Amino acid sequence: MQALRFLSPLGIDIFCLGKKFLVFNLISRNLKIKYRRSILGLFWTLLGPIAMTAVYYFVFKVVLKVDIPHYTVFILSGVLFWNFFAQTIVEGMESIVGNWGLVSKVPIQLQVFPYVGALTNLVTLGLALPVVFAACFFSKVPVGPSLLLLPFYTLALFFMAYGFAFVLSIGFVFFRDLRHMMGIFIQIWFYSTPVIYNESLIPEKFQWILYANPVGLVFSGLHQVFIYGAWPSEIELLTVVGWSIASLGAAVLLHHRYGRTLVEMI
């Protein structure tokens, strides 16, 4: 983790390396609150994506007859990772304001809250991933060596989700309208990202959108890893890395600019 300090050029402990005990306790708190008094508990995390997988399968495979192999695994893998990404952004956006009671009493780094939210959702994603592997097994998906790239895409998506959540959490302190705007934007972003459809369905003249979309190549790569066992090109991998660093860099710069005034503004 010490190697990640290069991503904090302005001296901001963006990964909260000095607050490991606090981070661990906040993650435990989040998980307890999330599933407190819930009969099904963690299964709600699985039932949502499974239900959406069934709906999308019926619409795209049965009605529209989209020709994508192993479509159940295709959708399930996309929806699980998208839920992680979207929930991290939406929940992280309100994390600083939502923890105002703690911020006003204890001197604490504000980036802890979106970071803890991202880690909490990452834990949930990790617990749900066996469902995807089980679907691969029962669907007889020919998993190849490219599956080794799964940790790379997972971490890249985590960094992007955390970076965007951190940026939005700062913006939300000043503009509460972001709550309503992001609800609409997330829906647009979902359908403009190859989560439930193959990137080959995008006309060639619009393929550049995959590179302009921060997570476009992440989901394209996840489908290549899970379904086709293919290796992405070097330019695709570098683009994913670039977007990850850019999102974290934007968060660091924004915090450096407004961090001192956030507590007063809340």
C-alpha positions as CSV (number, residue, x, y, z in Angstrom):
1,M,0.0,0.0,0.0
2,Q,2.9,2.3,0.6
3,A,3.5,2.3,-3.2
4,L,0.1,4.1,-3.6
5,R,1.4,7.2,-2.0
6,F,2.6,8.5,-5.4
7,L,-1.1,9.1,-6.1
8,S,-1.2,11.8,-3.4
9,P,1.2,14.4,-4.8
10,L,-0.3,17.2,-2.7
11,G,0.3,15.4,0.6
12,I,-3.3,14.1,1.0
13,D,-3.6,10.6,2.4
14,I,-6.2,9.6,-0.2
15,F,-6.1,5.9,0.7
16,C,-6.2,6.7,4.5
17,L,-3.1,4.6,5.1
18,G,-2.7,6.3,8.5
19,K,-6.2,5.5,9.5
20,K,-6.4,1.8,9.1
21,F,-8.1,1.1,12.5
22,L,-10.7,3.8,11.8
23,V,-11.4,2.5,8.3
24,F,-11.8,-1.1,9.5
25,N,-14.3,0.0,12.2
26,L,-16.3,2.2,9.9
27,I,-16.6,-0.7,7.3
28,S,-17.8,-3.0,10.1
29,R,-20.3,-0.4,11.1
30,N,-21.6,0.1,7.5
31,L,-22.0,-3.7,7.0
32,K,-23.9,-4.0,10.3
33,I,-26.2,-1.1,9.5
34,K,-26.8,-2.3,6.0
35,Y,-28.0,-5.8,7.0
36,R,-29.4,-5.0,10.5
37,R,-32.8,-6.5,11.1
38,S,-32.8,-8.0,7.6
39,I,-34.0,-11.6,7.3
40,L,-32.2,-12.4,4.1
41,G,-29.2,-10.2,4.9
42,L,-26.5,-10.6,2.3
43,F,-28.8,-12.4,-0.1
44,W,-30.5,-9.1,-0.9
45,T,-27.2,-8.2,-2.6
46,L,-27.5,-11.2,-4.8
47,L,-31.3,-11.2,-5.4
48,G,-31.3,-7.7,-7.0
49,P,-28.7,-8.5,-9.7
50,I,-30.2,-12.0,-10.3
51,A,-33.7,-10.4,-10.8
52,M,-32.3,-7.8,-13.2
53,T,-30.4,-10.5,-15.0
54,A,-33.7,-12.4,-15.5
55,V,-35.4,-9.3,-16.9
56,Y,-32.6,-8.3,-19.2
57,Y,-32.2,-11.9,-20.4
58,F,-35.9,-12.0,-21.3
59,V,-35.8,-8.6,-23.1
60,F,-32.6,-9.0,-25.0
61,K,-32.3,-12.8,-25.5
62,V,-35.9,-13.9,-25.8
63,V,-37.6,-10.8,-27.3
64,L,-34.8,-9.1,-29.2
65,K,-32.8,-12.3,-29.8
66,V,-29.4,-10.7,-29.3
67,D,-26.7,-13.1,-30.4
68,I,-24.3,-13.1,-27.4
69,P,-23.0,-16.4,-26.1
70,H,-23.5,-17.4,-22.5
71,Y,-25.8,-14.4,-22.1
72,T,-26.7,-15.2,-18.5
73,V,-23.1,-14.9,-17.4
74,F,-22.6,-11.9,-19.6
75,I,-25.4,-9.9,-17.9
76,L,-24.8,-11.2,-14.4
77,S,-21.1,-10.2,-14.5
78,G,-21.9,-6.8,-15.9
79,V,-24.8,-6.0,-13.5
80,L,-22.8,-7.1,-10.4
81,F,-19.9,-4.8,-11.2
82,W,-22.1,-2.0,-12.3
83,N,-24.1,-2.1,-9.1
84,F,-20.8,-1.9,-7.2
85,F,-19.8,1.1,-9.2
86,A,-23.1,3.0,-9.1
87,Q,-23.8,2.3,-5.4
88,T,-20.3,3.5,-4.5
89,I,-20.8,6.8,-6.4
90,V,-24.3,7.5,-5.2
91,E,-23.7,6.5,-1.5
92,G,-20.3,8.2,-1.5
93,M,-21.7,11.4,-2.8
94,E,-23.6,12.0,0.4
95,S,-21.1,10.4,2.7
96,I,-19.4,13.6,4.0
97,V,-22.7,15.5,4.6
98,G,-24.3,12.3,6.0
99,N,-21.5,12.0,8.6
100,W,-21.6,15.6,9.7
101,G,-22.4,14.6,13.3
102,L,-19.0,12.7,13.4
103,V,-17.1,15.4,11.5
104,S,-18.3,18.2,13.8
105,K,-17.1,16.3,16.9
106,V,-13.9,14.5,15.8
107,P,-11.1,15.9,13.7
108,I,-11.1,13.4,10.8
109,Q,-10.0,13.3,7.2
110,L,-13.0,13.8,5.0
111,Q,-11.9,11.4,2.3
112,V,-12.3,8.6,4.9
113,F,-16.1,8.5,4.3
114,P,-16.2,7.9,0.5
115,Y,-13.2,5.6,0.8
116,V,-15.0,3.5,3.5
117,G,-18.1,3.4,1.4
118,A,-16.1,2.2,-1.6
119,L,-14.4,-0.5,0.5
120,T,-17.7,-1.6,2.0
121,N,-19.2,-2.1,-1.5
122,L,-16.0,-3.9,-2.6
123,V,-16.4,-6.4,0.2
124,T,-20.0,-6.9,-0.9
125,L,-18.9,-7.4,-4.5
126,G,-16.3,-10.0,-3.4
127,L,-19.0,-11.9,-1.5
128,A,-21.2,-11.9,-4.6
129,L,-18.6,-13.0,-7.1
130,P,-18.9,-16.7,-6.4
131,V,-22.4,-16.5,-8.0
132,V,-20.7,-15.4,-11.3
133,F,-18.2,-18.3,-11.1
134,A,-21.0,-20.7,-10.3
135,A,-22.9,-19.4,-13.4
136,C,-19.8,-19.9,-15.5
137,F,-19.5,-23.5,-14.3
138,F,-23.1,-24.4,-14.9
139,S,-23.2,-22.6,-18.3
140,K,-19.9,-24.3,-19.3
141,V,-18.2,-21.1,-20.1
142,P,-14.7,-21.8,-21.3
143,V,-12.8,-19.7,-18.8
144,G,-9.2,-18.9,-20.0
145,P,-6.0,-17.5,-18.6
146,S,-7.3,-14.0,-19.3
147,L,-9.3,-14.4,-16.1
148,L,-6.1,-13.3,-14.3
149,L,-7.0,-9.8,-15.4
150,L,-10.1,-9.8,-13.2
151,P,-8.2,-8.3,-10.2
152,F,-6.9,-5.5,-12.5
153,Y,-10.4,-4.5,-13.7
154,T,-11.8,-4.8,-10.2
155,L,-9.2,-2.5,-8.8
156,A,-9.5,-0.1,-11.7
157,L,-13.2,0.1,-11.2
158,F,-12.7,0.6,-7.4
159,F,-10.3,3.5,-8.0
160,M,-12.7,5.2,-10.5
161,A,-15.7,4.7,-8.2
162,Y,-13.8,6.0,-5.2
163,G,-12.4,9.0,-7.2
164,F,-15.8,10.0,-8.6
165,A,-17.5,9.5,-5.2
166,F,-14.8,11.7,-3.5
167,V,-15.3,14.4,-6.1
168,L,-19.1,14.3,-5.9
169,S,-19.0,14.2,-2.0
170,I,-17.1,17.6,-2.2
171,G,-19.5,18.9,-4.8
172,F,-22.5,17.8,-2.8
173,V,-21.5,20.0,0.1
174,F,-22.0,23.0,-2.2
175,F,-24.7,21.8,-4.5
176,R,-27.4,19.5,-3.0
177,D,-29.1,19.3,-6.4
178,L,-26.5,16.7,-7.3
179,R,-28.7,14.2,-5.5
180,H,-31.4,14.5,-8.2
181,M,-29.0,15.1,-11.1
182,M,-27.0,11.9,-10.4
183,G,-30.1,9.8,-10.3
184,I,-30.7,10.7,-14.0
185,F,-27.1,10.7,-15.0
186,I,-26.4,7.2,-13.6
187,Q,-29.3,5.8,-15.8
188,I,-27.9,7.5,-18.9
189,W,-24.4,6.3,-18.0
190,F,-25.6,2.7,-17.5
191,Y,-27.2,2.5,-21.0
192,S,-24.2,4.2,-22.7
193,T,-21.9,1.6,-21.2
194,P,-21.6,-2.0,-22.6
195,V,-23.0,-3.6,-19.4
196,I,-25.8,-5.6,-20.8
197,Y,-24.9,-5.5,-24.5
198,N,-21.7,-6.3,-26.5
199,E,-19.5,-3.4,-27.6
200,S,-19.6,-4.9,-31.1
201,L,-23.2,-3.6,-31.3
202,I,-21.9,0.0,-31.2
203,P,-21.5,1.3,-34.8
204,E,-17.8,1.6,-35.8
205,K,-18.0,5.4,-36.1
206,F,-19.1,5.6,-32.4
207,Q,-16.5,3.2,-31.0
208,W,-14.5,6.1,-29.7
209,I,-17.2,6.4,-27.0
210,L,-15.7,3.4,-25.3
211,Y,-12.5,5.3,-24.7
212,A,-14.3,8.6,-23.8
213,N,-16.5,6.7,-21.3
214,P,-14.3,6.2,-18.1
215,V,-15.7,2.7,-17.5
216,G,-16.5,1.7,-21.0
217,L,-13.4,-0.4,-21.5
218,V,-13.6,-1.8,-18.0
219,F,-16.9,-3.5,-18.8
220,S,-15.8,-4.4,-22.3
221,G,-12.7,-6.0,-20.7
222,L,-14.8,-7.8,-18.0
223,H,-16.9,-9.4,-20.8
224,Q,-13.8,-10.4,-22.7
225,V,-12.4,-12.0,-19.5
226,F,-15.5,-13.9,-18.5
227,I,-17.1,-14.8,-21.8
228,Y,-14.5,-14.9,-24.6
229,G,-11.3,-15.6,-22.7
230,A,-9.6,-12.9,-24.8
231,W,-6.8,-10.5,-23.9
232,P,-7.5,-6.8,-24.4
233,S,-5.0,-4.7,-26.3
234,E,-2.3,-2.6,-24.6
235,I,-4.0,0.7,-25.5
236,E,-7.2,-0.5,-23.9
237,L,-5.3,-1.4,-20.6
238,L,-3.5,1.9,-20.7
239,T,-6.7,3.8,-21.2
240,V,-8.2,2.1,-18.1
241,V,-5.2,2.9,-16.1
242,G,-5.3,6.5,-17.3
243,W,-8.9,7.0,-16.3
244,S,-8.2,5.5,-12.9
245,I,-5.4,7.9,-12.2
246,A,-7.3,10.8,-13.6
247,S,-10.3,10.2,-11.4
248,L,-8.2,10.0,-8.3
249,G,-6.1,13.0,-9.4
250,A,-9.3,15.1,-9.8
251,A,-10.3,14.1,-6.3
252,V,-7.0,15.1,-4.8
253,L,-6.9,18.4,-6.6
254,L,-10.5,19.3,-5.6
255,H,-9.8,18.4,-2.0
256,H,-6.7,20.5,-2.0
257,R,-8.7,23.4,-3.4
258,Y,-11.8,23.2,-1.1
259,G,-10.8,20.9,1.7
260,R,-10.2,23.6,4.3
261,T,-13.6,25.2,3.8
262,L,-15.8,22.1,3.6
263,V,-16.4,21.7,7.3
264,E,-17.7,25.3,7.5
265,M,-19.9,24.9,4.4
266,I,-21.6,21.7,5.7
